[in-house]
Amino acid sequence: MKPIDPLKVQHTLSQLTGKKLYVHLETTNGAYASHYNQQFLSAGAFIRNVQLTFVQGKIKGDGPYRIGLETESGWLYAEGLTDWELNEQKQVLFAGHDKDGKLAVALELSVTPFPK
């Protein structure tokens, strides 16, 4: 993965507008942190292979970034994104890594389903 280039990301989002996509969205603040501190509240969210079509996609911020996808019914967004890549399968992968390099958020878009 490479650091996000907002202009390239916006161009990529514009190319995906109107296409039926599979989405993977995951957040975590460290599921295993409670092993070290019993009072730490571990929180996260995970969806995979949910299909949507967005009418506009936007990247905002100065880094870390926020990506919002507007659908006909509402919005999906991921915040804290730092890195991205367009892989060989034409999947667009975004990740947010903390100062220690640990994953905090992932947003992935694909015209084909992700592996289970």
C-alpha positions as CSV (number, residue, x, y, z in Angstrom):
1,M,0.0,0.0,0.0
2,K,1.0,3.6,-0.6
3,P,0.1,6.8,1.2
4,I,-3.2,8.2,-0.1
5,D,-3.0,10.7,-2.9
6,P,-6.3,12.5,-2.7
7,L,-6.4,13.5,-6.4
8,K,-5.8,9.9,-7.6
9,V,-8.3,8.6,-5.1
10,Q,-11.0,11.1,-6.2
11,H,-10.4,10.1,-9.8
12,T,-10.8,6.4,-8.9
13,L,-14.0,7.1,-6.9
14,S,-15.4,9.0,-9.8
15,Q,-14.7,6.0,-12.1
16,L,-16.6,3.7,-9.8
17,T,-19.7,5.9,-9.5
18,G,-22.8,4.2,-10.7
19,K,-21.3,0.7,-10.6
20,K,-22.6,-2.2,-8.5
21,L,-19.8,-2.9,-6.0
22,Y,-19.1,-5.2,-3.1
23,V,-18.0,-3.5,0.0
24,H,-15.8,-4.6,2.9
25,L,-15.7,-2.1,5.8
26,E,-14.0,-2.9,9.1
27,T,-13.0,-0.9,12.1
28,T,-11.2,-1.9,15.3
29,N,-9.5,-0.1,18.2
30,G,-7.6,-3.2,19.1
31,A,-9.7,-6.3,19.9
32,Y,-6.8,-7.7,22.0
33,A,-6.1,-4.6,24.0
34,S,-8.4,-5.8,26.8
35,H,-5.9,-8.6,27.4
36,Y,-3.5,-6.0,28.7
37,N,-6.1,-3.8,30.3
38,Q,-9.3,-5.3,31.6
39,Q,-11.0,-1.9,31.7
40,F,-10.3,-1.1,28.1
41,L,-13.5,-1.1,26.0
42,S,-12.8,-2.9,22.7
43,A,-15.0,-1.8,19.8
44,G,-15.2,-2.6,16.2
45,A,-17.5,-3.1,13.2
46,F,-17.3,-5.5,10.2
47,I,-19.3,-6.0,7.0
48,R,-18.2,-7.9,4.0
49,N,-19.6,-8.4,0.5
50,V,-22.5,-6.0,1.0
51,Q,-23.5,-4.7,-2.4
52,L,-24.1,-1.1,-3.1
53,T,-24.1,1.5,-5.9
54,F,-23.1,5.0,-5.0
55,V,-24.1,8.2,-6.8
56,Q,-21.1,10.1,-5.6
57,G,-17.9,9.4,-3.8
58,K,-15.7,12.0,-2.1
59,I,-12.4,12.1,-0.2
60,K,-12.0,14.8,2.4
61,G,-9.4,15.9,4.9
62,D,-5.7,16.6,5.0
63,G,-4.7,13.2,6.2
64,P,-5.8,11.0,7.7
65,Y,-8.6,11.1,5.2
66,R,-12.4,10.4,5.2
67,I,-14.1,8.8,2.2
68,G,-17.8,9.1,1.9
69,L,-20.0,7.2,-0.6
70,E,-23.5,8.6,-1.1
71,T,-26.1,6.0,-2.2
72,E,-29.7,6.7,-3.1
73,S,-30.7,5.8,0.5
74,G,-27.9,7.5,2.5
75,W,-24.2,7.5,3.2
76,L,-21.4,5.1,4.0
77,Y,-18.1,6.6,5.2
78,A,-14.8,5.6,6.6
79,E,-12.6,7.9,8.6
80,G,-8.9,7.7,9.5
81,L,-7.7,6.4,6.2
82,T,-3.9,6.7,5.5
83,D,-3.0,4.3,2.7
84,W,-4.5,2.8,-0.5
85,E,-3.9,0.6,-3.5
86,L,-5.6,-0.6,-6.6
87,N,-4.7,-4.3,-6.9
88,E,-4.4,-6.8,-9.8
89,Q,-8.1,-7.8,-9.3
90,K,-9.2,-4.2,-9.8
91,Q,-10.1,-4.0,-6.1
92,V,-9.6,-0.6,-4.4
93,L,-8.3,-1.1,-0.9
94,F,-8.1,1.7,1.7
95,A,-6.6,1.3,5.2
96,G,-6.0,3.5,8.2
97,H,-3.0,2.7,10.2
98,D,-2.1,4.2,13.6
99,K,1.3,5.6,14.6
100,D,2.5,2.0,15.4
101,G,1.4,0.7,12.0
102,K,-1.6,-1.2,13.3
103,L,-4.8,-1.4,11.3
104,A,-7.6,0.8,12.7
105,V,-10.0,0.9,9.7
106,A,-10.3,-0.7,6.2
107,L,-12.6,0.1,3.3
108,E,-12.4,-2.1,0.2
109,L,-14.4,-1.8,-3.0
110,S,-14.7,-4.4,-5.7
111,V,-16.9,-5.3,-8.7
112,T,-16.5,-9.0,-7.7
113,P,-17.1,-10.5,-4.2
114,F,-14.3,-10.7,-1.7
115,P,-13.2,-14.2,-0.5
116,K,-15.2,-15.3,2.5
